[in-house]
Amino acid sequence: MPRLESCAWSCSCTARGRNKTQLGDTAAGLAAKVGEMLSSSVPSPSLALVGHGAHSPSTTSASSSTTTTSTLNLSQHLVQRSVVLFVVGAFMALVLNLLQIQRNVTLFPDEVISTLFSSAWWVPPCCGTAAAVVGLLYPCIDSHLGEPHKFKREWASVMRCIAVFVGINHASAKLDFANNIQLSLTLAALSLGLWWTFDRSRSGLGLGITIAFVATLITQFLVYNGVYQYTSPDFLYIRSWLPCIFFSGGVTVGNIGRQLAMGIPEKPHND
């Protein structure tokens, strides 16, 4: 009897041990499978996120410093271009307006005329500001449209364009025609020839026409309010050839502004 009880006890302990071992093996196998499933889905994104988080502060600081430097450079370049365009516009307006006054094309009241080259004091700053706006607008429109202007992008061509514009303005004061209509048609042909020779861009043509229209309206408003006047007006208080002068002037100043903006990378054109 004792032997039977000892055998039964040893068998039961062995069975319990086997059951525990099987349960332990089953639990370990389930845990291993769950771990494999989690490792196959979670670690790669988490590690990528961890790696990205580890490098993000330095990358962010470098990109922010680069952006700040480029912004400062663009701001300085913009100010320099604005100053150059203002000076050029003011000087050209002073010289060309003096020519118009000497030929009695434009008449200013005595109280408006100052001692500065016998011209109105407000003409150079107003024309200089307009030249700065137009000169900055041309390359901006080119970049926005994605059509960089590359036709005759050289200072020699720009200087020739300025010379032709001065010649057109000089012709408006010097040439004598039977009537203003003939003179206006001649100056219109010369202005379109200036655009075709030195520009040939759709943006330049559109901006030139817009500038001529807006400047003509402003001039008519000034003449109507008695700020100054034109001799022999034939087009709503002004000369009919004046829009041609504004058109050629806009194209000329636009070419100067484009040439000054050569250092700025332009947006490529996408067909």
Residue pairs with C-beta under 8 A, 6 or more apart in sequence:
74 264
77 263
77 264
78 136
81 135
81 136
81 257
81 260
81 261
82 132
82 136
84 260
85 128
85 131
85 132
85 134
85 135
85 136
85 253
85 256
85 257
85 260
86 128
86 129
86 131
86 132
87 128
88 128
88 131
88 253
88 256
89 127
89 128
89 129
89 130
89 131
89 132
89 135
89 253
90 124
90 125
90 127
90 128
90 131
91 124
92 127
92 131
92 162
92 166
92 249
93 123
93 124
93 126
93 127
93 128
93 131
94 116
94 117
94 119
94 123
94 124
95 166
96 166
96 169
97 106
97 119
97 120
97 123
98 117
98 118
98 119
99 169
99 170
99 173
100 106
100 169
100 172
100 173
101 107
101 108
101 118
101 119
102 173
103 173
103 174
104 231
105 172
105 173
105 230
105 231
105 239
106 228
106 229
106 230
106 231
107 228
107 229
107 230
107 231
108 119
108 120
108 228
109 226
109 228
112 120
112 227
112 228
113 119
113 120
114 120
114 121
116 124
120 228
130 215
131 253
134 207
134 211
134 250
134 253
134 254
134 257
135 253
135 254
135 256
135 257
135 260
136 257
137 207
137 254
137 257
138 149
138 203
138 204
138 207
138 253
138 254
138 255
138 257
138 258
139 149
139 257
139 258
139 261
139 264
139 266
141 203
141 207
142 148
142 149
142 201
142 203
142 258
142 266
143 266
143 267
144 267
145 203
145 269
146 267
146 268
146 269
146 270
147 201
147 202
147 203
147 269
148 266
148 267
148 268
148 269
149 199
149 201
149 203
149 204
149 258
151 198
151 199
151 200
151 201
152 198
153 258
153 259
153 262
154 259
155 259
157 198
157 255
158 198
158 255
158 256
158 259
160 198
161 194
161 197
161 198
161 251
161 252
161 255
162 252
162 256
164 190
164 194
164 197
164 198
164 248
164 252
165 194
165 248
165 249
165 251
165 252
168 187
168 190
168 191
168 194
168 244
168 245
168 248
169 245
169 248
169 249
171 186
171 187
171 190
172 183
172 187
172 239
172 241
172 244
172 245
175 183
175 186
177 183
177 186
179 234
180 232
180 234
180 235
180 239
180 240
180 241
181 234
181 240
183 240
183 241
184 239
184 240
184 241
184 244
187 241
187 244
187 245
188 241
188 244
190 244
190 248
191 244
191 245
191 247
191 248
191 251
194 248
194 251
194 252
195 204
195 205
195 208
195 247
195 248
195 251
198 251
198 252
198 255
199 205
199 208
199 251
199 254
199 255
204 251
204 254
207 250
207 254
208 247
208 248
208 250
208 251
208 254
209 247
211 246
211 247
211 249
211 250
212 243
212 244
212 246
212 247
212 250
213 243
215 243
215 246
215 250
216 238
216 242
216 243
216 246
219 238
219 242
220 236
220 237
220 238
222 228
223 229
223 230
223 233
223 237
223 238
224 237
229 237
230 237
230 238
230 239
230 242
232 239
233 239
234 240
235 242
